[in-house]
């Protein structure tokens, strides 16, 4: 078995090397943003570790361990994740994990827990997992997947081997997308990768979604607000069916592209262009760079706010973002030359 995605070949080779050296330890912390398939990498490693007949680092896919793992009911493998998207991992869930490790391994391959996203653990849950990591059970392996590495407490980080998974080479991502979408030309694939912020799995999801092109619609909305044809809160109603997480992603992508356009640069992920899209450049020319940076800060602050599970209503957070957008693209803003 190789890495689940080609952009993780280096990490997979390192995992194999560390495992072969006997220095794997009891906890690995995989860190990478959503839609990069980080949890798939951790899960694939768990599969290999639980195979009873692994040959040359590859699970056989025929043994009892592989059959149970593929069916999703291996007794020595447990997944710990929020009960609902956007919610926290709670201390009671970690306590269940403690009970899981009190039982002896069924097939003598050790017991593995996959926790993702680990940055969703609230303070009590993080403290509870720390106690387990400080005195790990025999033959236990913890695989933590964090979308925001900085949100993992330093005390937990220090007890894990970190596997960085943030970087995705654009050429490799485009090659993978070419295999997944053979009918699409390179310009389309570059555009999809650009819209997704360089996340190949999100690019594929966008391509497979036959509904609205939110990216183009939002660019038109930016322009309408900037010239005073409408107000941001009116536009908000048009995008009401977007989840707060998708809204944040698209706004961050668009704002980042506008900032790059202010410097005459195209997106990092679009290899087909040496200059920004004319429509994007035209809008950027009428916007204030400081206002764009201020809005980008607001977007990242909103992500951190929701990640802390502070009880804010998602609708209120979304409204704050639309009002922030109105300030950023206000037609009275002073242009920066």
Helices and strands as residue ranges (DSSP letters): G 6-8, H 9-21, E 27-31, H 38-50, H 64-71, E 77-80, H 91-102, E 111-116, G 118-120, H 123-134, E 140-146, G 149-151, H 154-157, E 161-164, H 170-180, H 186-195, H 200-208, H 214-226, H 232-238, H 244-262, H 278-284, H 289-307, H 314-328
